[in-house]
Amino acid sequence: MGGKDTPDYPLGASFTGRAWSEATLLRLAYAFEQGTQAQRTSPGVPAL
């Protein structure tokens, strides 16, 4: 992402909505994940 090093602390994003809006929230979160490709595995976490 832009050639910048990531910080040593965890960052996160929250998607919130009204009751029963889970399907929309999941679509938005998935689109965000695919669009940014920002997800990284923490150091020391074994591969699945």
C-alpha distance matrix in Angstrom:
0.0 3.7 5.5 6.5 8.6 9.1 12.6 15.6 16.6 15.9 14.5 15.6 16.4 20.0 21.4 25.1 27.9 31.6 33.8 33.6 30.3 28.5 28.1 26.3 24.1 23.1 22.4 20.2 18.3 17.9 16.8 14.1 13.0 13.1 11.5 8.3 8.2 7.4 10.6 11.1 14.7 16.1 17.7 21.3 21.1 23.0 22.0 24.0
3.7 0.0 3.8 5.5 8.9 10.5 13.7 17.0 18.5 18.3 16.8 18.3 19.0 22.6 24.1 27.6 30.4 34.1 36.5 36.5 33.0 31.5 31.1 29.1 26.9 26.3 25.4 22.9 21.3 21.2 19.6 16.9 16.3 16.3 14.1 11.2 11.8 11.0 14.3 14.6 18.0 19.1 20.3 24.0 24.2 26.1 25.3 27.5
5.5 3.8 0.0 3.8 6.6 9.3 12.7 15.6 17.7 18.1 17.4 19.5 20.9 24.6 26.4 30.0 33.0 36.7 38.9 38.9 35.6 33.8 33.5 31.8 29.4 28.5 27.9 25.6 23.7 23.3 22.2 19.5 18.3 18.4 16.9 13.8 13.4 12.3 15.0 14.3 17.2 18.0 18.5 22.1 22.8 24.7 24.1 26.8
6.5 5.5 3.8 0.0 3.8 6.4 9.3 12.5 14.6 15.3 14.7 17.2 18.9 22.7 24.9 28.4 31.6 35.3 37.6 37.8 34.7 33.0 33.1 31.3 28.7 28.0 27.8 25.3 23.1 23.4 22.5 19.4 18.3 19.2 17.7 14.2 14.1 12.0 14.4 13.6 16.4 16.5 17.1 20.8 21.7 24.1 24.0 26.7
8.6 8.9 6.6 3.8 0.0 3.8 6.5 9.1 11.7 13.0 13.2 16.2 18.6 22.3 24.9 28.3 31.7 35.5 37.5 37.8 34.9 32.9 33.3 31.9 28.9 28.1 28.4 26.1 23.4 23.7 23.5 20.3 18.8 20.0 19.2 15.5 14.8 12.1 13.6 12.0 14.1 13.6 13.8 17.5 18.8 21.3 21.7 24.6
9.1 10.5 9.3 6.4 3.8 0.0 3.8 6.6 8.4 9.2 9.6 12.6 15.2 19.0 21.8 25.1 28.6 32.3 34.2 34.6 31.8 29.7 30.4 29.1 26.0 25.3 25.9 23.6 20.7 21.3 21.5 18.2 16.5 18.4 17.9 14.1 13.4 10.2 11.2 9.7 11.7 10.9 11.9 15.6 16.5 19.4 20.0 22.6
12.6 13.7 12.7 9.3 6.5 3.8 0.0 3.8 5.5 7.6 8.5 12.2 15.2 18.7 21.9 25.0 28.6 32.2 34.0 34.8 32.3 30.3 31.4 30.2 26.8 26.4 27.4 25.0 22.0 23.1 23.6 20.1 18.7 21.1 20.6 16.8 16.4 12.8 13.3 11.8 13.1 11.3 12.1 15.6 16.8 20.2 21.3 23.9
15.6 17.0 15.6 12.5 9.1 6.6 3.8 0.0 3.8 6.9 9.4 13.0 16.5 19.7 23.2 26.0 29.7 33.2 34.7 35.5 33.2 31.0 32.3 31.5 28.0 27.3 28.8 26.7 23.4 24.5 25.5 22.1 20.3 22.8 22.9 19.3 18.3 14.8 14.3 12.1 12.3 9.5 9.8 12.8 14.5 18.0 19.8 22.4
16.6 18.5 17.7 14.6 11.7 8.4 5.5 3.8 0.0 3.8 6.6 10.1 13.8 16.7 20.2 22.8 26.6 29.9 31.4 32.4 30.3 28.1 29.8 29.0 25.4 25.0 26.8 24.6 21.3 22.8 24.0 20.7 19.1 22.1 22.3 18.8 18.2 14.5 13.7 12.2 12.4 9.7 11.1 13.7 14.7 18.4 20.1 22.3
15.9 18.3 18.1 15.3 13.0 9.2 7.6 6.9 3.8 0.0 3.8 6.7 10.5 13.3 16.8 19.5 23.2 26.6 27.9 28.7 26.6 24.4 26.0 25.4 21.7 21.2 23.1 21.1 17.7 19.3 20.8 17.5 15.9 19.1 19.6 16.4 15.8 12.1 11.0 10.2 10.5 8.5 11.1 13.6 13.5 17.2 18.5 20.2
14.5 16.8 17.4 14.7 13.2 9.6 8.5 9.4 6.6 3.8 0.0 3.8 7.2 10.4 13.8 16.7 20.4 23.9 25.5 26.4 24.1 22.2 23.7 22.6 19.0 19.0 20.6 18.1 15.0 17.0 18.1 14.6 13.7 17.0 17.1 13.9 14.1 10.5 10.1 10.6 12.0 11.0 14.0 16.8 16.3 19.7 20.4 21.8
15.6 18.3 19.5 17.2 16.2 12.6 12.2 13.0 10.1 6.7 3.8 0.0 3.8 6.8 10.2 13.1 16.8 20.3 21.9 22.7 20.3 18.4 20.1 19.0 15.3 15.4 17.2 14.8 11.7 14.1 15.4 12.2 11.5 15.2 15.5 12.9 13.4 10.3 9.7 11.3 12.8 12.6 16.1 18.6 17.3 20.4 20.7 21.4
16.4 19.0 20.9 18.9 18.6 15.2 15.2 16.5 13.8 10.5 7.2 3.8 0.0 3.8 6.7 9.9 13.5 17.1 19.0 19.9 17.2 15.7 17.3 15.8 12.2 12.9 14.5 11.7 9.1 12.1 13.1 9.9 10.4 14.0 14.0 12.1 13.5 11.0 11.0 13.5 15.4 15.9 19.5 21.9 20.3 23.1 23.0 23.3
20.0 22.6 24.6 22.7 22.3 19.0 18.7 19.7 16.7 13.3 10.4 6.8 3.8 0.0 3.8 6.3 10.0 13.5 15.4 16.4 14.0 12.8 14.9 13.5 9.8 11.2 13.3 10.8 8.7 12.3 13.6 11.1 12.0 15.6 15.9 14.8 16.2 14.2 13.8 16.5 18.0 18.5 22.2 24.3 22.3 25.0 24.8 24.6
21.4 24.1 26.4 24.9 24.9 21.8 21.9 23.2 20.2 16.8 13.8 10.2 6.7 3.8 0.0 3.8 6.9 10.6 12.7 13.4 10.6 9.7 11.7 9.9 6.4 8.6 10.5 8.0 6.9 10.7 11.8 10.2 11.8 15.0 15.2 15.0 16.8 15.5 15.4 18.5 20.2 21.3 25.0 27.0 24.8 27.1 26.4 25.8
25.1 27.6 30.0 28.4 28.3 25.1 25.0 26.0 22.8 19.5 16.7 13.1 9.9 6.3 3.8 0.0 3.8 7.2 9.5 11.0 8.7 8.8 11.6 10.0 7.0 10.1 12.2 10.2 10.0 13.7 14.8 13.6 15.5 18.5 18.7 18.7 20.5 19.3 19.0 22.1 23.5 24.3 28.1 29.9 27.5 29.9 29.4 28.5
27.9 30.4 33.0 31.6 31.7 28.6 28.6 29.7 26.6 23.2 20.4 16.8 13.5 10.0 6.9 3.8 0.0 3.8 6.7 8.3 6.1 7.7 10.3 8.6 7.0 10.6 12.2 10.9 11.8 15.0 15.9 15.5 17.7 20.2 20.4 21.0 23.0 22.2 22.0 25.3 26.7 27.8 31.6 33.3 30.8 32.9 32.1 31.0
31.6 34.1 36.7 35.3 35.5 32.3 32.2 33.2 29.9 26.6 23.9 20.3 17.1 13.5 10.6 7.2 3.8 0.0 3.8 6.4 5.7 8.4 11.1 10.1 9.6 12.9 14.5 13.8 15.0 18.0 18.9 18.9 21.1 23.4 23.8 24.6 26.5 25.9 25.5 28.7 30.0 31.0 34.8 36.3 33.7 35.7 34.9 33.5
33.8 36.5 38.9 37.6 37.5 34.2 34.0 34.7 31.4 27.9 25.5 21.9 19.0 15.4 12.7 9.5 6.7 3.8 0.0 3.8 5.6 7.7 10.7 11.0 10.7 13.3 15.4 15.6 16.4 19.0 20.5 20.9 22.5 24.8 25.7 26.6 28.1 27.6 26.8 29.8 30.7 31.7 35.4 36.6 33.7 35.5 34.7 33.0
33.6 36.5 38.9 37.8 37.8 34.6 34.8 35.5 32.4 28.7 26.4 22.7 19.9 16.4 13.4 11.0 8.3 6.4 3.8 0.0 3.8 5.6 7.8 9.0 9.7 11.5 13.5 14.4 15.5 17.4 19.1 20.1 21.6 23.5 24.7 26.0 27.2 27.2 26.2 29.3 30.2 31.6 35.3 36.3 33.3 34.7 33.6 31.5
30.3 33.0 35.6 34.7 34.9 31.8 32.3 33.2 30.3 26.6 24.1 20.3 17.2 14.0 10.6 8.7 6.1 5.7 5.6 3.8 0.0 3.8 5.6 5.5 6.3 8.7 10.2 10.8 12.3 14.3 15.6 16.6 18.4 20.2 21.1 22.6 24.0 24.1 23.5 26.8 28.0 29.6 33.4 34.8 31.8 33.3 32.0 30.3
28.5 31.5 33.8 33.0 32.9 29.7 30.3 31.0 28.1 24.4 22.2 18.4 15.7 12.8 9.7 8.8 7.7 8.4 7.7 5.6 3.8 0.0 3.8 5.5 5.0 6.0 8.6 9.8 10.3 12.0 14.1 15.1 16.1 18.1 19.6 20.9 21.8 21.9 20.8 24.0 24.9 26.6 30.4 31.5 28.4 29.7 28.4 26.6
28.1 31.1 33.5 33.1 33.3 30.4 31.4 32.3 29.8 26.0 23.7 20.1 17.3 14.9 11.7 11.6 10.3 11.1 10.7 7.8 5.6 3.8 0.0 3.8 5.5 5.2 6.3 8.7 10.0 10.6 12.4 14.3 15.4 16.6 18.2 20.1 20.9 21.7 20.8 24.2 25.3 27.5 31.2 32.4 29.2 30.2 28.4 26.4
26.3 29.1 31.8 31.3 31.9 29.1 30.2 31.5 29.0 25.4 22.6 19.0 15.8 13.5 9.9 10.0 8.6 10.1 11.0 9.0 5.5 5.5 3.8 0.0 3.8 5.5 5.1 6.2 8.6 9.9 10.6 12.3 14.2 15.4 16.3 18.3 19.8 20.4 20.2 23.8 25.5 27.6 31.3 33.0 30.0 31.3 29.6 28.0
24.1 26.9 29.4 28.7 28.9 26.0 26.8 28.0 25.4 21.7 19.0 15.3 12.2 9.8 6.4 7.0 7.0 9.6 10.7 9.7 6.3 5.0 5.5 3.8 0.0 3.8 5.4 5.1 6.0 8.5 9.8 10.5 12.1 14.2 15.1 16.4 17.8 17.9 17.5 20.9 22.5 24.4 28.1 29.8 27.0 28.5 27.2 25.8
23.1 26.3 28.5 28.0 28.1 25.3 26.4 27.3 25.0 21.2 19.0 15.4 12.9 11.2 8.6 10.1 10.6 12.9 13.3 11.5 8.7 6.0 5.2 5.5 3.8 0.0 3.8 5.4 5.1 6.0 8.5 9.8 10.4 12.1 13.9 15.3 16.0 16.5 15.6 19.0 20.3 22.6 26.2 27.7 24.7 25.9 24.2 22.6
22.4 25.4 27.9 27.8 28.4 25.9 27.4 28.8 26.8 23.1 20.6 17.2 14.5 13.3 10.5 12.2 12.2 14.5 15.4 13.5 10.2 8.6 6.3 5.1 5.4 3.8 0.0 3.8 5.6 5.2 6.1 8.6 9.9 10.6 12.0 14.2 15.2 16.5 16.3 19.9 21.7 24.3 27.9 29.6 26.7 27.7 25.7 24.3
20.2 22.9 25.6 25.3 26.1 23.6 25.0 26.7 24.6 21.1 18.1 14.8 11.7 10.8 8.0 10.2 10.9 13.8 15.6 14.4 10.8 9.8 8.7 6.2 5.1 5.4 3.8 0.0 3.8 5.5 5.1 6.1 8.6 10.0 10.3 12.1 13.9 14.6 15.0 18.8 21.0 23.3 26.9 29.1 26.4 27.9 26.2 25.3
18.3 21.3 23.7 23.1 23.4 20.7 22.0 23.4 21.3 17.7 15.0 11.7 9.1 8.7 6.9 10.0 11.8 15.0 16.4 15.5 12.3 10.3 10.0 8.6 6.0 5.1 5.6 3.8 0.0 3.8 5.5 5.0 6.1 8.6 9.8 10.6 11.7 11.9 11.7 15.4 17.4 19.6 23.3 25.3 22.7 24.3 22.8 22.0
17.9 21.2 23.3 23.4 23.7 21.3 23.1 24.5 22.8 19.3 17.0 14.1 12.1 12.3 10.7 13.7 15.0 18.0 19.0 17.4 14.3 12.0 10.6 9.9 8.5 6.0 5.2 5.5 3.8 0.0 3.8 5.4 5.0 6.1 8.4 10.0 10.4 11.6 11.2 14.8 16.8 19.6 23.1 25.0 22.2 23.2 21.2 20.2
16.8 19.6 22.2 22.5 23.5 21.5 23.6 25.5 24.0 20.8 18.1 15.4 13.1 13.6 11.8 14.8 15.9 18.9 20.5 19.1 15.6 14.1 12.4 10.6 9.8 8.5 6.1 5.1 5.5 3.8 0.0 3.8 5.5 5.2 5.9 8.5 9.9 11.7 12.5 16.2 18.8 21.6 25.0 27.2 24.7 25.9 23.8 23.1
14.1 16.9 19.5 19.4 20.3 18.2 20.1 22.1 20.7 17.5 14.6 12.2 9.9 11.1 10.2 13.6 15.5 18.9 20.9 20.1 16.6 15.1 14.3 12.3 10.5 9.8 8.6 6.1 5.0 5.4 3.8 0.0 3.8 5.5 5.1 6.0 8.1 8.9 10.2 14.0 16.9 19.3 22.7 25.3 23.1 24.7 23.0 22.9
13.0 16.3 18.3 18.3 18.8 16.5 18.7 20.3 19.1 15.9 13.7 11.5 10.4 12.0 11.8 15.5 17.7 21.1 22.5 21.6 18.4 16.1 15.4 14.2 12.1 10.4 9.9 8.6 6.1 5.0 5.5 3.8 0.0 3.8 5.5 5.5 5.7 6.7 7.0 10.8 13.5 16.2 19.5 22.0 19.7 21.1 19.3 19.2
13.1 16.3 18.4 19.2 20.0 18.4 21.1 22.8 22.1 19.1 17.0 15.2 14.0 15.6 15.0 18.5 20.2 23.4 24.8 23.5 20.2 18.1 16.6 15.4 14.2 12.1 10.6 10.0 8.6 6.1 5.2 5.5 3.8 0.0 3.8 5.7 5.4 8.3 9.1 12.5 15.3 18.4 21.4 23.8 21.5 22.5 20.1 20.0
11.5 14.1 16.9 17.7 19.2 17.9 20.6 22.9 22.3 19.6 17.1 15.5 14.0 15.9 15.2 18.7 20.4 23.8 25.7 24.7 21.1 19.6 18.2 16.3 15.1 13.9 12.0 10.3 9.8 8.4 5.9 5.1 5.5 3.8 0.0 3.8 5.9 8.4 10.6 14.0 17.3 20.1 23.0 25.8 23.9 25.1 23.0 23.3
8.3 11.2 13.8 14.2 15.5 14.1 16.8 19.3 18.8 16.4 13.9 12.9 12.1 14.8 15.0 18.7 21.0 24.6 26.6 26.0 22.6 20.9 20.1 18.3 16.4 15.3 14.2 12.1 10.6 10.0 8.5 6.0 5.5 5.7 3.8 0.0 3.8 5.1 8.1 11.2 14.7 17.2 20.0 23.1 21.5 23.2 21.5 22.3
8.2 11.8 13.4 14.1 14.8 13.4 16.4 18.3 18.2 15.8 14.1 13.4 13.5 16.2 16.8 20.5 23.0 26.5 28.1 27.2 24.0 21.8 20.9 19.8 17.8 16.0 15.2 13.9 11.7 10.4 9.9 8.1 5.7 5.4 5.9 3.8 0.0 3.8 5.8 8.4 11.9 14.8 17.4 20.2 18.6 19.9 18.0 18.9
7.4 11.0 12.3 12.0 12.1 10.2 12.8 14.8 14.5 12.1 10.5 10.3 11.0 14.2 15.5 19.3 22.2 25.9 27.6 27.2 24.1 21.9 21.7 20.4 17.9 16.5 16.5 14.6 11.9 11.6 11.7 8.9 6.7 8.3 8.4 5.1 3.8 0.0 3.8 6.3 10.0 12.2 15.0 18.1 16.8 18.8 17.6 18.8
10.6 14.3 15.0 14.4 13.6 11.2 13.3 14.3 13.7 11.0 10.1 9.7 11.0 13.8 15.4 19.0 22.0 25.5 26.8 26.2 23.5 20.8 20.8 20.2 17.5 15.6 16.3 15.0 11.7 11.2 12.5 10.2 7.0 9.1 10.6 8.1 5.8 3.8 0.0 3.8 6.9 9.5 12.6 15.3 13.5 15.4 14.2 15.3
11.1 14.6 14.3 13.6 12.0 9.7 11.8 12.1 12.2 10.2 10.6 11.3 13.5 16.5 18.5 22.1 25.3 28.7 29.8 29.3 26.8 24.0 24.2 23.8 20.9 19.0 19.9 18.8 15.4 14.8 16.2 14.0 10.8 12.5 14.0 11.2 8.4 6.3 3.8 0.0 3.8 6.3 9.0 11.9 10.6 12.6 11.9 13.8
14.7 18.0 17.2 16.4 14.1 11.7 13.1 12.3 12.4 10.5 12.0 12.8 15.4 18.0 20.2 23.5 26.7 30.0 30.7 30.2 28.0 24.9 25.3 25.5 22.5 20.3 21.7 21.0 17.4 16.8 18.8 16.9 13.5 15.3 17.3 14.7 11.9 10.0 6.9 3.8 0.0 3.8 6.4 8.6 6.9 9.0 8.8 11.0
16.1 19.1 18.0 16.5 13.6 10.9 11.3 9.5 9.7 8.5 11.0 12.6 15.9 18.5 21.3 24.3 27.8 31.0 31.7 31.6 29.6 26.6 27.5 27.6 24.4 22.6 24.3 23.3 19.6 19.6 21.6 19.3 16.2 18.4 20.1 17.2 14.8 12.2 9.5 6.3 3.8 0.0 3.8 6.3 5.8 9.2 10.5 12.9
17.7 20.3 18.5 17.1 13.8 11.9 12.1 9.8 11.1 11.1 14.0 16.1 19.5 22.2 25.0 28.1 31.6 34.8 35.4 35.3 33.4 30.4 31.2 31.3 28.1 26.2 27.9 26.9 23.3 23.1 25.0 22.7 19.5 21.4 23.0 20.0 17.4 15.0 12.6 9.0 6.4 3.8 0.0 3.8 5.6 8.5 10.5 13.7
21.3 24.0 22.1 20.8 17.5 15.6 15.6 12.8 13.7 13.6 16.8 18.6 21.9 24.3 27.0 29.9 33.3 36.3 36.6 36.3 34.8 31.5 32.4 33.0 29.8 27.7 29.6 29.1 25.3 25.0 27.2 25.3 22.0 23.8 25.8 23.1 20.2 18.1 15.3 11.9 8.6 6.3 3.8 0.0 3.8 6.2 9.3 12.4
21.1 24.2 22.8 21.7 18.8 16.5 16.8 14.5 14.7 13.5 16.3 17.3 20.3 22.3 24.8 27.5 30.8 33.7 33.7 33.3 31.8 28.4 29.2 30.0 27.0 24.7 26.7 26.4 22.7 22.2 24.7 23.1 19.7 21.5 23.9 21.5 18.6 16.8 13.5 10.6 6.9 5.8 5.6 3.8 0.0 3.8 6.6 9.0
23.0 26.1 24.7 24.1 21.3 19.4 20.2 18.0 18.4 17.2 19.7 20.4 23.1 25.0 27.1 29.9 32.9 35.7 35.5 34.7 33.3 29.7 30.2 31.3 28.5 25.9 27.7 27.9 24.3 23.2 25.9 24.7 21.1 22.5 25.1 23.2 19.9 18.8 15.4 12.6 9.0 9.2 8.5 6.2 3.8 0.0 3.8 6.5
22.0 25.3 24.1 24.0 21.7 20.0 21.3 19.8 20.1 18.5 20.4 20.7 23.0 24.8 26.4 29.4 32.1 34.9 34.7 33.6 32.0 28.4 28.4 29.6 27.2 24.2 25.7 26.2 22.8 21.2 23.8 23.0 19.3 20.1 23.0 21.5 18.0 17.6 14.2 11.9 8.8 10.5 10.5 9.3 6.6 3.8 0.0 3.8
24.0 27.5 26.8 26.7 24.6 22.6 23.9 22.4 22.3 20.2 21.8 21.4 23.3 24.6 25.8 28.5 31.0 33.5 33.0 31.5 30.3 26.6 26.4 28.0 25.8 22.6 24.3 25.3 22.0 20.2 23.1 22.9 19.2 20.0 23.3 22.3 18.9 18.8 15.3 13.8 11.0 12.9 13.7 12.4 9.0 6.5 3.8 0.0
